[in-house]
Amino acid sequence: MNCPIESRDPEMLVALCAGQLDLKTAEALKQHLAACAACRSVAAEQAVVWKALEAWEAPVVSPDFDRRLYRRIDEGARLTWFARFLRSFREMPLRQALPLTATAGLLLMAGFLVQHPIIVAPAAQRQDSVRANQVERTLDDLELLRQFSAAGSASESAHPDAM
Amino acid sequence: MLLAMPLAGIQERPSQDGDRPAAQAPPSSNAIDRWNQMSPEERERELAKLPPARAKQIRQRIQRYNQMHPEEQQALRERYQTFSQLPQEKRQLVRARLREFRQLPAERRPIVHREVEQMRLLPEPQRQARLNSEDFRNRFSADERQIVRDLSTYLPN
């Protein structure tokens, strides 16, 4: 086997530590590691990184975080308008204040909306963003689960490297 | 008419990704489903933070996931959903055993897999009896027995 470092393919060592190599390649690489101190050192460092990643858990963001945030922003904006109106008419008798407040509120809201239309982002854009490394870890887990399930069926050999 | 005016001010921003359905991912969706719901610009922004080779590999792996047969993908999604609800230390244990399982010789994998699946169907006392049986010890190596023991305990159905 060619030395992964000399052939500028250190990804092989990463893949070995991640358990992503097929059995034959992994065996060949392990034999090479026994004879190559440089590769052995890289593999050992990678194993430390892998162990640290194993222990690390990404904080979970609730799926509806964005939606709740937008809703609170909207509610906050509306409350401010209301509070302003109520302050302006606080001293006025209720019979006069209510219809005036309602009409003025509607007019102001309509005017505001004409000037500043509310932009509703499509649902897709309101989704919480997912970090690429989170996706990678999920793919790793899905792949492990898929390979285990596939071992029970004849499809394993048909899709040896799916995902 | 006045009441209808506020509604007139609400406009839908045109989608940046016309060919992708804009449906929201269900609450039980995994990171890949949520990733698929992001706009292409957002996805590329995230991938740009990684080395190009790694970003390319992620793109390819997601593509393969998206191309899976829908039924197979759904089964996998459900299994992952249950797996992801395990406590962290149990998830790590299952991951470790699944990696060990992957390293088994190809001819041993179906045998070990079958044993795990059969064990999972057994009531707990019978499962324990089977794990402690002479037959089980004779048929499986120490590593295989550990895989069967842990996966039949923690791996979600």
Interface residues (C-beta under 8 A of the other chain):
Chain A: E11 G19 L23 A26 E54 A55 E57 P63 D64 L106 L107 M109 A110 F112 L113 V114 H116 P117 I118 I119 V120 A121 P122 A123 A124 Q125 R126 Q127 D128 S129 V130 R131 A132 N133 Q134 V135 E136 R137 T138 L139 D141 L142 E143 L144 L145 R146 Q147 F148 S149 A151 G152 E156 A162 M163
Chain B: L2 L3 M5 P6 A8 G9 I10 Q11 E12 R13 S15 Q16 D17 R20 P21 A22 A23 Q24 A25 P27 S29 N30 A31 I32 R34 W35 Q37 M38 S39 E42 E46 L47 K49 L50 A53 R54 A55 I58 R61 I62 R64 Y65 M68 A75 L76 R79 Y80 F83 S84 Q88 R91 Q92 R95 L98 R99 F101 R102 Q103 P105 A106 R109 P110 V112 H113 R114 E117 L151 L155
